[in-house]
């Protein structure tokens, strides 16, 4: 079964919605105008319930099917990125310094397309909860929705999400059981020594030497402490210090990111990082302020739900159009918070030969919307068939 015919019928409407959203991007939790647009369309479709103001600007809409049954959740993120668009397209961002460079305008459109179809046909039992989420790009809007009790409030039993991916042919899908996206953590190291004249280093305590020692020692976490059979990235991404060639500075700053899938690996990194920083500080005679911040957890697909989702995707894209052995990504995704609480799956859908994500020349391919909306619609019909 390819793209659902009824969804194909209103593909032009989806293109109009998507391009409106693209031209009017909003950041993080401040997605109020986007949410208002979503709510207006949902009212047009005749959904049964609309709940606003969740996680500040999030929306959950309910569509009742035929007869009793559980509730299945479908999620789309709504927020854009703080970037200046350089596509030159007629529907380019009208807001300076903001653009939909990750395709969340397309994700919202796919879920709106599924909502229209499901509200018309209601060929399922129980209920579907349509989750329009703010603040995926920092802020962890999914986590806030979970904290506010959205999954419990709407009795969501399982949950699914899609993300477009450039480079994969339009309408093809890929996913993997188990971890699919990494946990993302950040570390901050402020080193303080005693500054002075570069000609008299004996009168100083050089924070640069200490910082260099810390950065070199941090590399040993992967090479000497970590089990190489488990994925891990530890990257130092910033070192800042100094102001002139003849001044030994007072301070230095180190910043970096940690990506992992396994909580034991994450714990190992946290332990070793602190030990290295404090040990190096003592050996060089500097003081440090050290902070490790846990970010989004790993996005872990439920194996059974992933297999089911892949079978549904095959109905849309054909068997050859679905890869269920995707290599896990070291990027992060706050849908992880939903999957920590409920079984479900996160899948990628092809966006064709476009610029990469988080690129100033990126644009969502409108042909992708019909495939994504069809997947969302069919997963509801398959998961909760009419008795």
PyMOL commands that set and color helices and strands:
alter all, ss='L'
color gray80, all
select helices_A, chain A and resi 5-9+11-23+32-45+104-121+141-147+150-153+201-203+207-218+220-225+263-284+303-317+319-321+336-341+367-383
alter helices_A, ss='H'
color red, helices_A
select strands_A, chain A and resi 49-54+58-64+71-77+127-133+156-165+173-174+178-181+183-192+196-197+232-241+247-248+251-260+287-294+299-301+322-323+343-350
alter strands_A, ss='S'
color yellow, strands_A
deselect
rebuild
show_as cartoon
